[in-house]
Amino acid sequence: MERLIKGLSTIIGSSSAMRSSAPDQLLGTVLEEVLKATDGAVLGWICLARGLPDHLNWPTVTALPQDSVYLAAARHTSNETPVTTLVACPDCPCGRFLTGTDPPPPKYTVIDHCPHPILSEPCAGTHVCVPLFAKDRPIGVLNLAKPGSASFSPIEQLFLQAVASQLSAALENASLIAETQTRLKETQTLLTERKQLEQQLLRTERLRALGEMASGVAHNFNNVLGAILGRAQLLHRVVQEAEAQRGLEAIEKAALDGANMVRRLQRFTHQGREEEFFPVDLNQVVKDVLAITEAKWKDEAHLAGTTIEIATSYGKTSPVMGNISELREVLTNLIFNAVEAMPHGGTLTLKTEEVGGWVCASVSDTGIGMTDDVQTRIFDPFFTTKGTKGTGLGLNVSYGIISEHHGEISVQSQPGQGTTVLMKLPIASGLRSTPQTTPTPSSRQGRILVIDDDEMIHELLSELLRAAGHTVVQAGGGREGLRLFQHGSFDLVLTDLGMPECTGWEVASAIKAMAPRTPVVLITGWALTLDREKLKESGIDLVLNKPFQVTDVMALVAEALELREKIEQSADRAHPARS
């Protein structure tokens, strides 16, 4: 009795540890304990039915010839006796109810067998079997054999019933555990996929919001940049002091770079045109950017009580093909990042050199540096280490710009040892000259109507045109401009596109209806790309994009006035009696 209790206790303990042990290991442990606890038992084996859930089928065990039942585990008191050739009894009730031929017996019924044909010689004679169940379904049989004609006592039969009950529960729990683990994995996969989808949707939404922002504020940005650029160029014409001229040149370059950023934002929303590349001196770009960012690395640092030293090394470099404004933007962003990485001051080093077919520019700081994990994500969109102060787009945009220039950008950094960002651009081949805009001298002065709801713009245009000898009338909106046109005589009309109450499209159509010979110039900050047929249908002859330079305005006005002359000459030839 003591051995039976001890064996059952061991089996219960093994069943409880099912989560951490393999099922076939459990079956072997059960058989070993049963053989130890049962007097005279020499052989034990467990058969399982096929067609069970995967976690209850062990493909490594030896299969019986029958398709429906297989040997799951077997143990013999003597390791020398082979047990891998066991087969079901010829007329075994266990085999019949496992295969579905007969209905199953009551749970855990001990069935006495006649001697097994293979076990009867040399050592084993009678044996008993106890069905195993999972969810009221017979799933297998626990078999135990004794030598000769030895029988199983009632206590041993109760022991085997208890073992079969415990083993059945363990196998059923294994099924539930495996099913739960499968569902858990599926749930984890779904949660991961959902999280990734949410992150993707968030990025998409943020990009969409950026697109809407680019589309919505580009006009206003270009108005401001146009006023800054125009005023700086006007002042540059009259100021003689060298220091002031250098400052005005820096303002012009910054305004042009700002305009280029707006154009790239508009390209982001598929509104703008593709940029062409022209030869660029990277050394000059670095010098320009140092001048533009002086307020950041010098003035702001001094206000914060720190000092940032500047070190430069300009190598002899070949020109690169690129967009100078975009390259200035990249270096400006790198300098800003470097300065912010040195809150207590330090040294900012800019170096250019030509190495192996590349023109290289590096920006180095002696700041806080970054970890390997940060370096791997530094160019990802929306990744920032600046918290709410950062957008996570600066380096991503810079990466995109350098990629568009067929170049490379990389980062080297160690925590506490500073950072170096290296950009490499291919040496230009087949250089073409940078286009130069020269004003076309006007053959006549004209009376010009300027319509724009932005006071800075129409004041600036009026001042430019009056300085060139034209007579200018200003209107602060579309309706006011149409009233002035009805009561006056004008050679040319310049009208803004985006105005409240009456848009530039409506102004152009109305003016063409009243005076078809009057050229209309559309002023726009939207970087619209319209074909000539569309412009003609809208009554628009020419387009002036904001922000504009003085030379752009002068050249376009001269072209428009020449166009009016051609229109009038063509009309006079068509109707000579009216001339």
CORTA-V421085 format. One record per backbone hydrogen bond with DSSP energy under -1.0 kcal/mol. CO is the residue of the C=O (numbers start at 1). NH is the residue of the N-H. Records with the same first field share a line. If there is no record, write none. Layout:
CO->NH  NH
This chain:
1->5
2->6
3->7
4->8
5->9
6->10
7->11
8->12
9->13
10->14
11->15
12->16
13->17
15->18
17->20
22->26
23->27
24->28
25->29
26->30
27->31
28->32
29->33
30->34
31->35
32->36
33->37
34->38
38->41
42->77
43->145
44->75
45->143
46->72  73
47->141
48->70
53->56
54->57
58->61
62->71
68->50
70->48
73->46
75->44
78->81
89->92
92->96
93->97
94->98
95->99
96->101  102
106->109
111->129
116->120
119->124
125->116
126->146
127->113
128->144
129->111
130->142
132->139  140
134->137
137->134
139->49
140->132
141->47
142->130
143->45
144->128
145->42  43
146->125
147->150
148->126
153->157
154->158
155->159
156->160
157->161
158->162
159->163
160->164
161->165
162->166
163->167
164->168
165->169
166->170
167->171
168->172
169->173
170->174
171->175
172->176
173->177
174->178
175->179
176->180
177->181
178->182
179->183
180->184
181->185
182->186
183->187
184->188
185->189
186->190
187->191
188->192
189->193
190->194
191->195
192->196
193->197
194->198
195->199
196->200
197->201
198->202
199->203
200->204
201->205
202->206
203->207
204->208
205->209
206->210
207->211
208->212
209->213
210->214
211->215
212->216
213->217
214->218
217->221
218->222
219->223
220->224
221->225
222->226
223->227
224->228
225->229
226->230
227->231
228->232
229->233
230->234
231->235
232->236
235->239
241->245
242->246
243->247
244->248
245->249
246->250
247->251
248->252
249->253
250->254
251->255
252->256
253->257
254->258
255->259
256->260
257->261
258->262
259->263
260->264
261->265
262->266
263->267
264->268
266->271
267->270
278->322
280->320
281->285
282->286
283->287
284->288
285->289
286->290
287->291
288->292
289->293
293->296  297
294->298  299
295->300
298->302
299->303
300->304
301->306
302->305
307->346
309->348
311->350
313->352
319->428
320->280
322->278
323->327
324->328
325->329
326->330
327->331
328->332
329->333
330->334
331->335
332->336
333->337
334->338
335->339
336->340
337->341
339->342
341->368
342->345
346->309
348->311
349->364
350->313
351->362
353->360
355->358
357->427
358->355
359->425
360->353
361->423
362->351
363->421
364->349
367->418
368->416
371->375
372->376
377->380
380->383
386->389
387->390
392->382
393->397
394->398
395->399
396->400
397->401
398->402
399->403
400->404
401->405
402->407
403->406
408->424
410->422
412->420
414->417
418->414
419->365
420->412
421->363
422->410
423->361
424->408
425->359
446->471
447->491  492
448->473
449->494
450->475
451->496
454->458
455->459
456->460
457->461
458->462
459->463
460->464
461->465
462->466
463->467
465->470
466->469
471->448
473->450
475->452
477->481
478->482
479->483
480->484
481->485
482->486
483->487
492->449
493->521
494->451
495->523
497->499  504
500->502
503->507
504->508
505->509
506->510
507->511
508->512
509->513
510->514
511->515
515->518
519->493
520->541  542
521->495
522->544
523->497
524->546
531->535
532->536
533->537
534->538
535->540
536->539
542->522
544->524
549->553
550->554
551->555
552->556
553->557
554->558
555->559
556->560
557->561
558->562
559->563
560->564
561->565
562->566
563->567
564->568
565->569
566->570
567->571
568->572
569->573
570->574
571->575
575->578
576->579
